[in-house]
Amino acid sequence: MQYEFVAQGSNDVWRTFNPARPSEEVGRYGVVPPGGLAALVERARSAQAEWARVPDVERGLVVGRFLDAVTEHADRIAEAVTAEQGKILAEAKAETLKGVAEGRFMCGEAARVGGSAAGSARPQVRNLILRRPRGVVVAICPWNFPAMTPLRKLCPALVFGNAMIMKPSQFTPAAAFLLAEIARPLFPNDLFQIAVCGGAQAGELIAMDGVDAVSFTGSVETGRKVYAAAASNLIPVQLELGGKNAAVVNDSDDLDGCLDAITGAALMTAGQRCTAISRVLVRDELGDAVVEGLAERTQAVRLGDGMHPQTTMGPLCNEPHLRSVEAMTARAIEEGAKAVAGGAAAVAEDCEGGYFYQPTVLDGVAPQSTGGCEEIFGPVISVIRYRDFDEAMEILNGTPFGLTSCLFSDSNRLVQRFLNESRNGMLHVNHGSVPDINMPFGGIKHSGVGPYSVGASASQVYTTEHAAYIGWN
Ligand code: NAD
């Protein structure tokens, strides 16, 4: 066992296991005792009052020092991510450093969006629009990015003068605990607290007096519960939910480059990224070449323990998730899709009982089938063929999701149509679906509710707005 975060007196303990070798215990974490949530909120409130008195610019500098320390510990954090989540170490380090880079981008935001002046309707009155820290924010995180998601929520929360209570996923708490350990000497006590608890308790926390907002990343189904709990408390939400992201391959001078970009975006983190490409919509004429090219690329994947330098894809994160990917892919095949690569669970060397799934390409997928419109959240690429661009746009927009999308085309007319018509929060032309550190991140339709993360829009979650009228005579 590598990680132990169990406070004295904790009776209930969560245990985590390495998804590459599930008999290997990785961590133990003390669960918040019954009735303990209110105490967390109370402590967060008094820490927040102290922190909000620190000037905006100074808060940004302290968060910058925190990010320096996170960078120093990036290898340690990455190891924790790989040990519990399963992704390869290089990706775990990259997600940690990306979280740091996004955090640095946010450090100046509090100083930039502190307020603005507005015109006045009266003589000798000056109107100002002010923004102030919101208060105590609850953050709820999934298991696919155990370091980056916490950083994406924590940095803006702190920069804008809030306290944060974070509930990590039960499968991957180690990285969040390491971040809290690094933060401790830099911030007021209890400004950043971790709440290890189940979903029902997290719902209670959101609905509690003294909680001012919730930022949630996870599935659509849980998102609905979080939204309902927040509604009962009349607090704002930031919901970042699932996707069924498509790459539309219409025409390309460089089909190999296009397929490399798609394969990378589809298989990174074994397809367990909310922005992973999981559908490839291809113009009929290119269909066979695309299917062949994707299948070929899956042959190059080396499944194994994410700690091993030769491995290019780790296991899925946990057993229920492996069973779900297996069942959904089997259903897609029963519904008529043909597995031209993969299509089943896998075994990997030195990884007894590991939750591996073969990189899979499904051809002949019908748009409204399981492979065509449900989020499988594994290394499974569904290929759907189309006749013309109108049909491509109809298929692209024909799911309840609206997170990210890509178009590969050299036609300016089609690119402009895609930018107008793709009903997704993020739009990529001629590259994969990996976002930049300085761009708004979020989705529309069932993929997201509330302001996007990263950038100025985050201030809408993490600050309150005030109209001030200052008269003089
Ligand atoms: P999940 O919805 O099962 O769990 C997310 C978190 O919510 C966990 O910490 C879980 O314990 C907690 N939870 C469960 N029930 C709850 C309740 N009633 N109230 C409050 N919290 C509760 O998601 P997951 O399986 O951990 O993650 C995978 C999902 O996350 C996928 O759907 C993926 O697309 C989505 N995701 C979205 C984004 C994005 O930015 N849009 C990013 C990453 C992951």
Residues whose N, C-alpha, C, O or C-beta is under 5 A from the ligand:
A	BS01	NAD	I140 C141 P142 W143 K167 P168 S169 G199 A200 A202 G203 T217 G218 S219 V220 T222 K225 V226 E240 L241 G242 G243 C274 S447
